[in-house]
Amino acid sequence: MNSDNEDKPLTRSQRRRREDLVRAALKVFDEHGFEAARMDDVAREAEVAKGTVYLYFKNKEDLFQGMVRDVVGPALDSVRQAATLASWPPTERLEQLVRSLGRFLGTGDFRTILRLMIAEGPKHENLRQFYYSNIVEPGTAAIRQCLQDGEASGEFRQGSGQVAPQVLAGAPMIAAIWQILFADYAPLDTERLLDDHLKTVLGGLQVTAGQSSAAITH
């Protein structure tokens, strides 16, 4: 239910209703933007009474946050899992992490969220703070942990743990922005982009034969 009742488990029918509301919110926010969208519009799109929306979300901001959690949360979980697979070498974990990001960021739902955050984030500090704290910060922390583990194990060069996590997330994010702005002019082969990105980045991180993990390139 809404944030005041979020500790109460939902029944199966309530979960379905909440999912319907989130799908409706995605469409309404995408069409109208956060500022102009109304709870009435979401209720109409979901084909429910306006009061039903307030049973699950206390206001429009709460609905937006719930939408972001539902759309982005599962992908963030997969990134965290890839970053913390202790049985995998850091190189494989980073590959899995970047590919998971690439697959998710290429979805239409994420592109909707990204467009909204770029358009509405600067005008709504609460939305921007929520997105950073719940999505960006945990995601970059997962990448940073993987880089630090690789340095500690000697698989990555000394200093790799201080590499900006945005370097790893760069290609998936560029792919998402490209799909929004330029896909009709020049279709992008996302898999090839990720392959090239990983070869370039991992080539700079990995310790090669004859090198010591303490070697630092300048």
LINMOKA-V550316 format. One record per residue. N is the residue number from 1. NEAR is the number of other ideal C-beta (glycine too) atoms within 8 Angstrom. Layout:
# LINMOKA-V550316
n/near
N/NEAR
N/NEAR
This chain:
# LINMOKA-V550316
n/near
1/9
2/11
3/7
4/6
5/7
6/7
7/3
8/6
9/3
10/8
11/6
12/6
13/6
14/10
15/9
16/8
17/11
18/11
19/9
20/10
21/16
22/12
23/9
24/12
25/14
26/12
27/9
28/12
29/14
30/9
31/6
32/9
33/9
34/12
35/6
36/6
37/13
38/8
39/11
40/7
41/10
42/15
43/13
44/7
45/9
46/12
47/4
48/10
49/5
50/9
51/6
52/12
53/14
54/10
55/7
56/12
57/12
58/7
59/7
60/10
61/9
62/11
63/14
64/13
65/11
66/13
67/13
68/14
69/9
70/9
71/12
72/12
73/9
74/6
75/12
76/11
77/8
78/10
79/14
80/10
81/8
82/13
83/12
84/9
85/10
86/4
87/3
88/8
89/7
90/13
91/11
92/9
93/15
94/17
95/10
96/11
97/15
98/15
99/9
100/12
101/13
102/15
103/8
104/12
105/14
106/11
107/8
108/5
109/8
110/14
111/12
112/12
113/12
114/12
115/10
116/14
117/11
118/7
119/8
120/12
121/11
122/5
123/5
124/10
125/5
126/7
127/14
128/11
129/8
130/10
131/12
132/9
133/8
134/10
135/11
136/8
137/9
138/10
139/13
140/11
141/9
142/14
143/15
144/10
145/10
146/14
147/17
148/10
149/10
150/15
151/15
152/7
153/9
154/7
155/11
156/14
157/15
158/8
159/8
160/12
161/11
162/4
163/10
164/4
165/12
166/7
167/8
168/12
169/13
170/9
171/12
172/14
173/9
174/9
175/15
176/13
177/9
178/10
179/11
180/9
181/6
182/8
183/10
184/3
185/4
186/5
187/4
188/10
189/6
190/9
191/7
192/7
193/13
194/14
195/8
196/9
197/11
198/11
199/8
200/8
201/11
202/11
203/7
204/8
205/13
206/10
207/10
208/5
209/3
210/3
211/8
212/5
213/11
214/6
215/9
216/7
217/5
218/2
